[in-house]
Amino acid sequence: MDRITALKNMIRERRVGFQLDEVMTGAHEFEPGCGPHGTFPFEFRVSWGPRNVLEWGNPWHHEFLCQPLWGRITIGGLCENVPCEGSLKLRYFTKRTIRYRFDFEVEGKSYRYLGEKVNILPWNLPTSHTTCFGTVVDRSNGVLISRSVTHFRVKTTFDFVTSLRLA
């Protein structure tokens, strides 16, 4: 089956989605008593995108502008290149944020990362879409482990844009 026929079938069956690959890099600091003192590297490399753009773009659907996310995370002093999985929610119209929420495990212990790009407005996209403020918590007890600031680097824009693919 050629690509055009496959795409037509996907549209007909309402299962056309897309995926993008994104890299966010920056730094984090452990909360007192949760790790070594100092500033450490923080990076996540994730893929995200909706499985069904018709549902994703429907404001009355429960998954409006929300899509699954998966990839790998490195947190200096805690883990290196471990799998993560969760969601990315574009909350442009309600809270003017983009929210990353994903879970990962290190040595049998479960953690959750929650990051937000804030103050999303049309005139500040170069800033609001490139800076993410995040926290890591221990999922078993809700204790805050780390705070981070990561950035979408402008030099990765070409790779980000060209990673767009139908899914």
N, C-alpha and C positions, 0 to 999 in steps of 0.2 A: 504494500500500500504506500503510495507516495505521500509526502508531507501535506500537500493541500487536501487530499482526501481525508487524511487523519485529522487535520484541523477542522474540516467540515463536520466530521463525525463527532468530535469533541464538542463543538458548538451545538450541534443538534441534541446531544445528550446532556447539555448544560454542565459540562465538567471542564471548562477551560479555565486554567489558572496561570499564574506566572511565578517566577522565582528570581530573586536577586541575591548576590553575595555581598556582604558588608563586613568591613574590618573597622573596629574601634580600638584605639590605643591610648594609653595615658598612664596614670599612676594612682596608687591607693595607699592608705595608712590603716593599720590595724587599730582597733579600739584598745585602750589599756587592758592588759591582761589576756588579750586574744591572739597575740603574735608578737614578733620582734618589733622593736621601736624603729621608726624611720619611714621613708617613702620607698615604695617598691613598684615595679612595673605591673600594669594591668592591661590585658588585651582580650577581646573576644572576636572571633571570626565566625560569623553566622550566615546562614542562608535563610531567607524568609519569603513568604508570598502566599497568596490565597489559593486554595484548591479550586474555587469556583468564583470567578470575577462577578458573575451576576448576583450571587448572594452577598459577596464582599462589598459590592457597590450599592446595595439596597439599604437605605436608611431604616427600613422597618424590619430588617433581618437581624437576628440576635448576634451575628458575627460581623456586623457592619464595620468595615475597615480594620478588622482583626484577622491576623493570619498566624499560622504556626511558624515557629522559629526553631532551628537546630544548628549545632555547630560545635565549636570547641572554645574553651576558656583557659587563660593562663593568668594566675594571680600570684605575683612574686611572694614567696614565703609561705604559700599555701598549696598551690598546685600548678602543674604545667601541662597544657594541651589536653585537658580532660573533656569528655563529651558533655554537652549541655542541650537541654530541650525545653521549650516553652512557647511563648507567644510574643508578638509585636502588635501593639494596638495604636493606630493613628487616631488620636483624639483631637483632631483639628477643630471641630465644631463645638465641642463641649468644654474641654479644659485647656485647649491650645497646647497640648503636649503630645509627645510620642513616648509610649511606655514599652520598655523591654522587661519581660518577666520570664526568667528561666531557672531551672533547677539543675544541679550537678552534684556528683558525689566524689568525695575524697576519702580514701581509706575507710570506706563503709559509712561515712558520715554524710548526711544530706544537707545541702545548702541551697539557698535561693538568692538569686541576684534580681534586684529591682532597680532599673535605671530609667531616668526620664530626660528627654530633651524638652525644655520648657519655654514658655513665652513665644509660642509659634505664631508669628504674624507675617503677612506678605512682605513687608519691608525689612525684616531682619532674618531672612532665610539663611544667609551665609553664617550667621552666628547661631541661631536657634536650632538649625538642622545639623550642626557640627559638634555641639558640646552636650555631653550626657553626664548627669549627676547620678551616682548609684550607691547602693548599699548591698552588702552581703550579710545574710542572717543565717544562723543555725536553725534549720527547719524543725528540729526536735524540741526546741525550747524558745524560739523567737529571739534569741540573744543576738544583738548587733555585733558583727565580727569586724567589719571593715567599711570604710567610705572611700569612694573613688570619683575621679573626674576623667572621662575619656573623650577622645575627639575623633571625628571623622576627618582624616587628613585630605586636604585638597588634592594632593598628589595621587590619591587613590580613586579620584572621580572617574577617570577613564575606565579603570577596571570594574568599578561599581556599575556604571552605565552599560558597559558591554557584557556584563554578566546576566543581563535580562534574558530570560528564556521562557518559553511556554512550558507549562507543567500540567 
